[in-house]
Amino acid sequence: MSEGTAPATGDAAAIADEAARERLCYLRGSIDNLDAALVHLLAERFKCTQQVGELKARHSLPPADPAREAAQIARLRTLAEDARLDPAFAEKFLNFIIDEVVRHHRAIADRTLEEPGGPAGG
């Protein structure tokens, strides 16, 4: 194809397809980076909640705190709305995380009860 001439229909489609493939590859790379960041953020979050669970267990506090959970859900819904993210999705996501955290806190509490010198062990 010489400069100044229109590409044949097949050539234009190939050019458009290549541009679309490049854009798709770029966007997927961005998604991959964001997924990695999410995993690292969740890992940091769980390091903090692990410490909360240990503190709760040492002081015989319940693994779940429904008032705190409700406040966090309301807060996250507001953040989601501000970020133009579906608040129902954000709530489902946080509930999934909360369920996992409470499961961990229960396991920590059970382990602490079994330890020598733990609340029930001495």
Backbone bond lengths (Angstrom), bond angles and torsions (degrees), N, CA, C in turn:
res aa  C-N    CA-C-N  psi(-1)  N-CA   C-N-CA  omega(-1)  CA-C   N-CA-C  phi
1 M - - - 1.447 - - 1.514 107.67 -
2 S 1.318 116.77 125.08 1.462 120.14 -179.02 1.519 109.84 -88.51
3 E 1.332 113.67 158.14 1.455 119.35 179.93 1.518 109.72 -61.86
4 G 1.320 117.38 135.45 1.446 121.60 177.59 1.515 114.01 92.58
5 T 1.334 118.15 -5.76 1.459 119.13 177.38 1.513 108.41 -107.61
6 A 1.287 115.46 146.68 1.457 120.75 -179.97 1.526 109.17 -72.72
7 P 1.341 117.45 141.83 1.457 119.10 178.18 1.522 110.37 -70.13
8 A 1.300 115.20 152.08 1.464 119.83 174.77 1.522 107.61 -63.44
9 T 1.309 116.85 158.18 1.462 121.87 -177.09 1.520 111.33 -52.92
10 G 1.298 118.50 -45.44 1.468 121.59 179.51 1.513 112.04 -63.51
11 D 1.350 117.28 -39.31 1.455 121.71 179.29 1.533 110.88 -65.36
12 A 1.325 117.27 -42.31 1.470 121.35 179.47 1.523 109.91 -62.09
13 A 1.324 116.56 -40.38 1.466 120.08 178.65 1.517 110.26 -64.94
14 A 1.341 116.95 -40.54 1.460 120.53 179.37 1.521 110.45 -64.33
15 I 1.346 116.12 -41.81 1.463 119.82 178.88 1.526 109.88 -64.51
16 A 1.314 117.04 -45.65 1.462 121.40 179.10 1.518 109.95 -62.76
17 D 1.317 117.68 -42.39 1.463 120.99 179.81 1.525 110.67 -63.51
18 E 1.335 117.53 -41.04 1.467 121.04 179.28 1.523 109.93 -64.29
19 A 1.324 117.14 -43.30 1.469 120.43 178.08 1.527 110.38 -62.90
20 A 1.312 116.15 -40.75 1.464 119.97 178.70 1.527 110.49 -65.33
21 R 1.348 116.43 -41.45 1.467 120.21 178.53 1.522 110.87 -62.58
22 E 1.326 117.03 -41.77 1.463 120.69 178.70 1.528 111.08 -63.86
23 R 1.323 116.06 -44.00 1.472 120.32 179.05 1.520 110.75 -64.03
24 L 1.330 116.08 -42.30 1.461 120.91 178.39 1.525 110.46 -61.11
25 C 1.313 116.50 -43.85 1.464 121.47 178.95 1.528 110.28 -62.23
26 Y 1.320 117.08 -43.74 1.459 121.94 178.36 1.534 111.04 -61.20
27 L 1.323 116.39 -48.31 1.468 120.53 -179.23 1.520 111.18 -63.36
28 R 1.331 116.71 -41.09 1.469 119.65 178.32 1.523 111.19 -65.07
29 G 1.328 117.30 -35.51 1.464 119.76 175.07 1.520 111.09 -62.59
30 S 1.320 116.80 -40.90 1.468 121.06 176.55 1.526 110.88 -62.98
31 I 1.321 116.44 -42.85 1.469 120.66 178.31 1.523 110.16 -62.23
32 D 1.328 117.03 -43.36 1.469 120.80 178.71 1.528 111.04 -59.89
33 N 1.336 116.62 -42.42 1.466 120.68 177.90 1.523 111.43 -63.83
34 L 1.316 116.86 -42.44 1.468 120.52 178.77 1.525 111.28 -65.72
35 D 1.340 116.57 -39.83 1.465 119.68 176.76 1.524 110.78 -60.53
36 A 1.327 116.95 -42.35 1.466 120.74 178.27 1.524 110.28 -62.38
37 A 1.328 116.46 -42.89 1.463 120.24 178.72 1.526 110.68 -62.84
38 L 1.325 117.38 -41.98 1.467 120.83 177.85 1.526 111.51 -60.08
39 V 1.323 116.39 -43.61 1.470 120.05 179.72 1.529 109.94 -61.57
40 H 1.332 116.79 -44.86 1.461 119.87 -179.79 1.531 111.47 -66.41
41 L 1.325 117.23 -38.95 1.471 120.21 177.00 1.525 111.28 -65.05
42 L 1.325 116.41 -41.50 1.467 119.22 177.64 1.529 110.84 -64.26
43 A 1.320 117.18 -39.18 1.461 120.04 177.82 1.525 110.42 -61.15
44 E 1.330 117.18 -43.54 1.471 120.69 177.84 1.524 110.97 -64.22
45 R 1.331 116.09 -40.39 1.462 120.25 178.98 1.526 110.37 -61.70
46 F 1.322 116.32 -43.70 1.457 120.10 -178.77 1.528 112.19 -70.25
47 K 1.327 118.03 -27.43 1.466 119.73 173.18 1.528 109.46 -63.05
48 C 1.326 116.46 -41.48 1.471 120.78 178.58 1.524 111.04 -67.86
49 T 1.337 116.75 -45.10 1.467 118.38 -178.06 1.524 111.32 -68.40
50 Q 1.333 117.46 -27.18 1.468 121.02 174.70 1.527 109.19 -61.80
51 Q 1.331 116.30 -44.31 1.461 120.32 178.66 1.523 111.52 -64.97
52 V 1.339 116.19 -37.72 1.470 120.17 176.40 1.526 109.19 -61.99
53 G 1.336 116.70 -44.73 1.463 120.54 179.79 1.517 112.24 -61.16
54 E 1.330 116.65 -40.38 1.467 120.16 178.66 1.528 110.84 -66.39
55 L 1.317 116.52 -41.00 1.464 120.82 178.10 1.524 110.62 -63.85
56 K 1.327 116.45 -45.08 1.468 120.48 178.13 1.519 110.73 -60.11
57 A 1.321 116.63 -43.64 1.470 120.14 -178.10 1.525 110.85 -64.47
58 R 1.328 117.22 -42.97 1.468 120.86 -179.52 1.526 111.66 -63.04
59 H 1.316 116.30 -29.21 1.467 120.16 -177.02 1.524 112.51 -108.00
60 S 1.323 115.53 16.35 1.477 122.60 177.02 1.525 112.57 53.67
61 L 1.314 115.95 39.39 1.465 120.81 175.45 1.529 108.77 -90.53
62 P 1.326 117.21 151.60 1.466 119.60 -179.15 1.527 111.53 -66.11
63 P 1.340 116.50 147.87 1.465 120.25 -179.05 1.529 113.34 -64.85
64 A 1.308 117.80 -29.72 1.464 122.18 -178.50 1.528 109.11 -109.29
65 D 1.323 115.08 149.07 1.462 121.92 177.18 1.534 107.03 -133.31
66 P 1.352 116.92 85.63 1.469 120.42 -174.53 1.524 114.53 -55.29
67 A 1.323 118.55 -35.32 1.470 120.13 179.58 1.531 110.26 -66.96
68 R 1.314 116.90 -44.18 1.476 121.20 177.96 1.525 110.23 -63.22
69 E 1.338 116.39 -42.94 1.464 120.71 -179.63 1.526 110.84 -61.56
70 A 1.326 117.44 -44.15 1.468 121.23 179.56 1.526 110.75 -63.12
71 A 1.336 116.71 -41.43 1.468 120.42 178.90 1.528 110.31 -64.66
72 Q 1.322 116.73 -40.49 1.464 120.32 179.72 1.526 111.30 -66.44
73 I 1.302 116.35 -39.47 1.470 120.03 178.70 1.531 109.92 -64.20
74 A 1.324 116.90 -45.27 1.472 120.14 178.59 1.530 110.18 -61.17
75 R 1.327 116.25 -43.13 1.468 121.26 179.15 1.522 110.91 -62.49
76 L 1.325 116.95 -44.69 1.458 120.51 -178.69 1.526 111.39 -67.23
77 R 1.331 117.15 -36.74 1.469 119.77 177.54 1.529 110.32 -61.45
78 T 1.322 116.90 -41.53 1.467 121.13 178.41 1.525 110.29 -64.85
79 L 1.333 116.50 -44.82 1.465 120.03 177.56 1.530 110.60 -59.89
80 A 1.324 115.82 -41.76 1.469 120.15 179.91 1.527 110.39 -62.95
81 E 1.319 116.83 -45.63 1.468 119.63 178.55 1.523 110.84 -58.98
82 D 1.340 116.45 -44.17 1.467 120.57 179.30 1.528 111.65 -62.35
83 A 1.331 116.39 -32.75 1.469 121.46 -179.02 1.532 112.22 -89.86
84 R 1.333 116.07 3.00 1.469 121.88 -178.50 1.531 112.24 61.06
85 L 1.339 113.71 39.28 1.462 122.15 174.07 1.518 106.68 -109.67
86 D 1.298 116.98 142.75 1.460 121.50 -179.79 1.531 109.32 -57.44
87 P 1.345 118.27 115.87 1.466 120.53 -178.32 1.526 112.60 -62.66
88 A 1.317 117.66 -30.83 1.473 119.77 178.04 1.530 109.68 -65.86
89 F 1.325 116.93 -40.18 1.462 120.06 176.72 1.523 110.06 -63.88
90 A 1.331 117.22 -45.45 1.462 121.47 -179.95 1.525 110.26 -59.49
91 E 1.325 116.50 -40.32 1.470 120.20 178.92 1.521 110.96 -65.42
92 K 1.324 117.46 -44.10 1.470 120.41 177.47 1.520 110.86 -59.44
93 F 1.326 115.88 -42.99 1.461 121.14 -179.80 1.521 110.40 -62.26
94 L 1.341 117.36 -47.59 1.464 120.48 179.65 1.518 111.07 -65.46
95 N 1.330 118.16 -39.77 1.471 119.73 177.96 1.522 111.20 -60.72
96 F 1.332 116.91 -38.51 1.460 120.88 177.14 1.527 109.88 -61.35
97 I 1.327 116.50 -45.30 1.456 120.88 179.31 1.528 110.73 -64.94
98 I 1.323 116.99 -45.55 1.468 121.04 -179.93 1.523 110.42 -59.05
99 D 1.317 117.39 -44.51 1.467 120.40 179.10 1.529 110.80 -58.02
100 E 1.314 116.35 -41.96 1.471 120.58 179.62 1.525 110.83 -67.68
101 V 1.322 117.66 -41.08 1.461 121.76 178.70 1.523 110.28 -62.62
102 V 1.314 117.32 -45.98 1.469 120.78 -179.60 1.531 110.04 -63.27
103 R 1.329 116.69 -38.77 1.476 120.09 176.48 1.520 109.92 -60.19
104 H 1.334 117.00 -43.67 1.466 121.05 177.62 1.527 110.62 -63.81
105 H 1.316 117.37 -42.78 1.462 120.67 -179.13 1.528 110.86 -63.30
106 R 1.315 116.88 -38.58 1.471 119.43 177.18 1.524 110.57 -64.33
107 A 1.326 116.97 -41.79 1.466 120.89 178.99 1.529 110.51 -63.93
108 I 1.320 116.80 -41.33 1.465 120.72 177.98 1.519 109.80 -63.35
109 A 1.324 116.96 -43.83 1.465 121.06 179.72 1.524 110.45 -62.03
110 D 1.329 116.73 -43.61 1.470 120.30 178.93 1.521 110.70 -62.08
111 R 1.319 117.18 -43.84 1.464 122.02 179.03 1.525 110.81 -63.37
112 T 1.315 116.50 -41.20 1.458 121.50 -178.52 1.523 110.84 -65.86
113 L 1.314 116.90 -37.47 1.458 121.00 178.44 1.524 111.51 -64.30
114 E 1.323 116.19 -31.92 1.470 121.14 -177.06 1.513 112.14 -83.36
115 E 1.338 119.12 -18.29 1.458 122.12 -176.64 1.523 111.03 -72.53
116 P 1.343 115.99 143.37 1.469 118.04 172.22 1.525 109.48 -61.66
117 G 1.300 116.37 132.23 1.450 120.77 -178.31 1.505 113.76 85.62
118 G 1.366 116.28 -3.92 1.472 120.40 176.21 1.509 109.09 -70.47
119 P 1.332 117.56 174.96 1.465 120.75 -177.01 1.531 113.39 -51.14
120 A 1.331 118.45 -40.31 1.463 119.59 179.80 1.521 111.34 -96.59
121 G 1.348 116.52 -15.92 1.451 120.30 -174.95 1.506 114.37 -87.85
122 G 1.297 118.21 -2.33 1.440 114.16 176.43 1.431 114.91 150.82
